[in-house]
Amino acid sequence: MRQSFAASRRAVLQGAAGVAAASALGVTSAAAPAAAAPRSRTVRIPRTVAHSVTGPGAHLAPVRTRFPIGHVGVSWTGTPRGVALRLIAEDGTRGAWTSLRPLCTAGADGTEAGARASVLLPAGGAAGYELRLPHGVKDVRSTALDTVDGPSIEVAATARTATIGDVEVITRAGWGADESLRFKEDGTENSPQTYYPAQTLTVHHTAGANGDPDPAATIRGYYYLHAIENDWGDIGYHFLIDEAGLVYEGRYSGTDGIPAHDADGDMVTAFHTSGYNSGNIGIALLGTFTEQAETSAARASLTALLAALSDYHGFDPQAAVTFVNPVNGVTKDVHTISGHQDWLATECPGAVLYDQLPALRADVAAAGGTARR
């Protein structure tokens, strides 16, 4: 039987996580105590400013923008290796070339996994950039993003203490999600929510920069890249965790359940494992863990979140299961808690993090994430 959670999912700003989210968006009032009634707050959410360039020919010359670039998103088809980018400062100084490695292949069900490579690179306020494209690269699209200093809008956010088990989650409003990005120009939702019983939990890394000074801004960058550039209609993960251990709500799931779920306790389908999304919850750690480990704070939050979700859904964290996609019947033998590369040909969640999954499962079980029937 699922554990009962009394609070609404739309108010998961509690403790340090809530203070961090409120501070980041200019909210000065403190988080409400557990017994307090919901309070409506107004927060300012920065609109993402974007400048996109499409096609190999358009990238023969350097790309410059009229705004300081916080991140550059690049996507392409063809060979996944050999694409490189270098930043251009305001005075024209060129930085070093950085190889772009698409280490986390994802997408909607029904699409070919890894068919389109996608990378988000921090730009640190650069004035421009240029790409180096090897032979065989096609359908190139790059997008310069400013997720911090664009024009802002005011939205109402309910500040109410709520948790998933003992885990505090910063809501979409808390990290500054512009909900208009989920909609097409005609006002229809690009990817309407569908819900299915959860079967598995999958660990990812975002394959981005480590030591991120502004995780919320980076999440807004992934959101734009996934929702608009990849045309998924939303961010691909259900939850994200930064190096400080803060947990962020990902894929939109309505207003009547805990994050990533509806009122019946079914999980919303996201876009983190092509072909195996429905019934599969995706949790991404911000950063790259091919050669270094996650921080102790991120690991603690990952363990706690996996334990809370296991408890909620009645999972045995150390079990091996047969996943069955409820949409198309596709099956996969995996652990209840798996890594992205257990599903698809990818380096995600990075060799170092992936090697820790057996110990992580044991830690989750010890933390209380055992089956409840």
Phi, psi and omega in degrees: 000139181290144174292143181269135176238122190283332189272154177288149181289343185281003185224066185251044176255104185222147172055218183299322180297316180294318178298317180298316181294315181296318180297319182296332183252012174083018177270124187260341181286151184282161177295146183287148174293165188303323186271358185287152176286157180300141176236135180273127178241152174258126177237151178263128182247124181286131173285137179284129175265132185226146174225115186250147177228134185236138174098144179302321181298324181289345181259010177291329178256157176301148178259127177237152181234169178266008180223153176296131186271122177274321180215156171236125174259133180230133176224153182195167171244167183100207183303132181280348184247151174106345177285135181223156181223142170227146185270154180238124179283170182301326181275007178092356179295132178268139174273185178283154176289136176243123177289136180263119183244108178283089190267353182230089180282135183208184179153174179285155173299143182092355176251156180283123181297130176076005181296328179236117178286148183211131182221141173243124185240132176292142183243348172061032178085019180299158179270343181188186180198166171219153182249148171244117188246124178283167177298139179100350178279133181228168172050045183284136174219129176236147182222120173276135185234140166238106183258011186241311192252015177285176177299146185247161175235156178260133176228153177271131178230132179278121178263103183215138182286127176204155183219162164256102190063238177258011188263129176269136184233132173277123184290172177301318176297326181294325178263001171092036178289127174273102187294344178294339180292344179279355187244149176280174181297332181276003176093353177278151181284132184295315181228084180303148184289138169234149188230139178215157175300137179287142178238328187214165178233126184240131182263134179232166156241157180279349181062029177258200184284142170273162181068038184291123180281343183216078184302322181297320178296322178293320178297321176297327176293315176298320179303311180296315181300314182289312187289317188260303185291319178274350178063034176273340180086359179186175175290149191280342185256159174278324180217153173228150182228130180264179186291336177278356180091004176288138181253134184241140173290136178256247185311133179295137183224020181093195187235007190242014177220182174289165181309136178076008184223159172264185184293337179274357180088005175278150183268148178281143178284133179243209191220042188256344178218095186308126179091345184226034186277316186290120183090008186231112182274129182252128179238123183246131170272130177293129179123185180237131186232041174280331183231351178224157182273160174291163178290160178296326179292317178295319180296318179297318180291322177299315179300313182296318181293316177298321179294318180295317180291322176298317179296315182298319184264359180072034181274149165266111186298340183254010183276156167258135186226165171254110178284137176234115178293119184291348182271313187239359177080002179297137182243158178204130175273117183216173168280156174307315174253113185234174172255158182307321183290350172287342182259321188220166177283096183203159176275351181293137010267028183094143186301319183293313180292320181297320180295342180270357186299320177302316178292325178296316178301318179295319179295321179295317178298318180293332181282353177115003181277063179249162186298136174235120181243000000 
